[in-house]
Amino acid sequence: MLWRVRTTLPDRPGALAVLAQHCGAAGVNILGLQIFPDAESVTDELVLRTPSGWGVDDLARLVIGAGGLAVSAAPCTEAALADQPTRYVQAARTILAQPESFPEIVAQLFDAESEPPTGEGPAHDVMELVVGDVEVQVRRPAAFTPTEHARGAALADLVSDVLQRSKESAAIGSSTGSRRLGAGRSPSYLAAGDSVSAVVGDLVVGLATVQQPQPDEPDVRSVVLRVDPTWQRQGIGTRLLVDAARLAHGLGAAEILLTTRSDNRAVLPMVLAAGLRGRIRMAADVLTVRVPVRGLRLVE
């Protein structure tokens, strides 16, 4: 069985050799190794193949007996044996092609999750990355090393640069060319009650509705936002998001909550183009965005 194991070893000559000797004596094969040096200690990530019947406790005893501290272990597949520099290059290529996939890619890259754990369990370390004004959090039981924080920040800077270069095409009022139906016609935005509509003539081409608060989060309002496919990529969703945020603020909300599929590539550019600060998280196939609305100008 394959395991991904992390441990902290003293930064002294021979510390890793002692661990290798203990593994060999126990019939445990080291198939992969990453080293993350720090000022006074070294974090090692190993991919180990153990004899049948081994569990987390067996691995912890083995590594602690070799001088390791802060041991974490989890089953893994042969995908963990992929060359790490290659993984980062492939991740960067994917982000360059689809910068909106950043939250999903960075979570996979660091073997982490975007959603806070539920119920009792080990404490999770959190890495916060900022893309434009959007905060992306990933977390896992094993602590992130300074090297991983630096790698994550570099990837966040990469996607910020890519999105900044394409921001004009996502901004309010951007044009998509005369070949798209509706090009050259600007919608009117009408607020009524708990919703904001984008209207062209007698046709509603977009709608954002502010939902009633839930009992467990009375100061949070969910927003349901839809734009006719024919009128997408013209900045309508961005304008509706801004107006819905202001409307929710006028209704007493401190935050708005957007929920969509994790593969929805339009969310990150839309939030960035709106100039709003948000927190993006993913769980399974669901992506959520929380945006503080206090201080926004109210809808007139």
N, C-alpha and C positions, 0 to 999 in steps of 0.2 A: 504494500500500500504506500502511496505517496503522500507526503506531508510537507507543508510550508511552515517552517519554524523560524521564529525571530528570538534573538537573545542579545543581551549586552555583556560583552566580555571586557575584562581589564585591558587597558592599552599598554601591554607589555609584551616583549618577545616570547613566543612559544605558547601564548594563550590559545590561539586557534589550533595549534598542533595537539594540545592536550585534549581539546574537544574531539578532534579527528581520531585520536587514539581511543577514546571512550566509545565513539561510534563504531570503530572497527571491532573492538572487543565484544560489543553487543550485537554484532551482525547487522549493523545499520549502515547503509551505503549513502554517501554524500554525492548527489547528482548535480547540484547547482549551488552557487554561492554568490551573494552580493555583500559588499562591505561598505558600511556607511560610517566613516570616522567622525568623531567629535573631539572636543578639547581634551577630555580626560578618560573617555571610554570609546568603545567601538561597538556599533550595532551590526550584527551579522544576520543575514537572512539565508537560510539553507533550505534546499529541497532534498528531503530524505526519503529513502525507501526502507521501510522497516519490515521485520518478520511479521507474519500473519498474527493477528490477535493483539497487536500493539494499539494503545490508545493515547489520549492526551496526557494522562498521568504518567504513563511509562516514559514518554518523551521528556516531560518536565523533570522527572527524576534523573534521567540520563544527562540532560544538559546542565542541570543544577550541580550534579555530581562532578561535572567537568569545570565548574567555576562560573557558569553562566548565571545571569540575573534577568529578571523581568522576562520570563519565557512565555511566549504565546505560540500556539500550534493549531493548525487547521488542516483538514484533508484537502488535497488539490489533485489536479489532473496533470497529464503530460504537457499541457499548455504552459505550465509554470516553468518548463525547461527552455522556453523560447529565449533567444538572445535578447538581453535587456536593451542595449542600444538600438537594436532593430525595432523593438516594441515602441520606443520613444520616437524613432523616425517615422514609423507607420502612423503613430498617433498624430504627429505633427502634420503629415500629409493629409490625413482625414480631416483635421481641423482646418487646414488651409482650403480644402475643397468644400467643407460644410462647417463653417465656424459655429453654427447654431447647435451642433452636436457636442460642444465642449463639455457641458455637465456630465453627459453620459460617458464620453471618452475618458475624462480625467478620473471618474469613479472607477472605471474598469482598469485603467492604467495603474492605479495605486491599490487595487484590490480592496476598494472601500465602498461605502454606501452613501447616498445623499440624504436619506431619511433618518431621523433620530430613532434609536432602538425603542421598542415597546416592551413593557414589563421589566422584570428584574433580569439582571445579567451583568457582565463585566462592563466597567466604565469605558467609554469610547473617547479616543483622542479626535480632535477636530482640526481640519485644515481649512482655513478661509482664504478664498481666492477672489479677486475682484476683476471683473471684466467690464470696462467702462464704469458705470455706476451700479452695476448688478453684482451682488455678492453670491458666490457659489460656495456651498459648504459640502465637504465630504468627511466621513468619519469612519473609524474602525477601532477594534479593540487594541491593536498594536500601535504604539506611538509613532507618529511621523518623525523622521529624522530631519535635521537641518538640510541635508542634501535633497531630500524629497520636497521639503518646503521650497527650496530654490528652484527645483525642476518644475514644480507646480506653478510658481510665480512666472517663470519664463514662458510656460505654455499660455498662461492667462494674458501675458503681455502680447504674445503672438496673436491670439484671437481678438484682442482689443485693437491691434493694428489693422487686422483684416476687416473687422467690422467698421472701423473708422473710415477706411477707404471706400466702403460701400454704403456709408450712412446716407449720402445724398439720395440714393435710389429708394431708401426706406423712409425718408423724411416726409412730413406732411406736405401734400401738394405735388409730390414728384410725378413726373410724367413717364408713362411706359410706352409711348409711341402710338401712332395712329392705327396700328394694326389691331389693337385691343379694343373690343367693344366698350364704348363709353369714354374713350380718350377725348380730352379736350372739354369735358363737361365736369364742372365742380359741384359736388353735392352740398346741400345745406344741412346744418346740424341743429336738430330740434330737441330740447330737453323737456320732458313732461313726466311729472311724478317721479318714478324710480328708474326711468330709462332715458337713453339718448339715441336718436335715430339719425342716420345719414340718408337724405332724401334727394333724389334727382327727379324733378317734375312731380309726378304722382307715385313714383316708384321708391320703395324703401330698399336701399341697397346694403344697409348695415344697421345693426341694432346692438346696443349694450344695455343690459338690464342689471340693476343692483338688487341683489336678493336680500331677504330679511335675515337678520343676524341669528346665529344659533345660540341656544341657551348656554353652552359651555364657552362661547367666545362672543359675548355681547357687543364688543367693540370692533368686530371683524365682519365685513360684508363681502360675500362672494359676488363676482361679476361674471355674467354669461355674455360672451361677445361673439357675434357672428357677422361675417361679411359675405355677400353674394360672390361666388367664385369668379364671376365675370368682372367684378370690380376690385378684386384683390390686387395687392402689390401696387396700390396707388396712394398709400398713406392713410386710407380710411380707418383701418383698424387702430393705427396709432392715435389718430384724433379721437376716436371713440373711447379708447383707453384713458386718455387724458381727461376727457369730459366726464367719463364715468367715475374716475378717481375723485374729481372735484365734487361731483354729485354725491358720492358716498360720504365725503367729508361733511357736506352740508346736512346729511342725514344722521350725523353723529358718529361716523366710523373713524377709527384710528388707523385701520389697515383695510386694504382690499385683497381678495384672494382669487387668483385665476387657477383653474384646474383644466388640464388638457392631456392629450396623449404624450408619452415621452418622445415620440418621433416627430412631434410638431416642430418643424424647423423655423416657423415664423415668430415664435414667442420671444426669443432673446433679441433679435433685431428690433422687434416692435417696442419692447420695454426700453431698449437703449435709445431708439429714435424719439421716444416720448420724453426723454430726459428725466425719467423717474428712477429712484433707487429701489432696488428689489432684492429679494432673497429667493433663489431658485433651488428647489430640491426635487429629487426623483425617488420614487419607490415603485419597484416592479415596472408596470407600463404607464404609470401616472406621473406627470410633471406638475408641480405646484409652484406658483409665484406669489409671494407676499410683498405688497408695496405699501409702505407707510404713506398716509394721505394728510396727516396733520400739517398745517402750514400752507396747503394749496389754496389758490384763489378759488372761491366758490363759483359755480356755474351761474351766469347772469340770466 
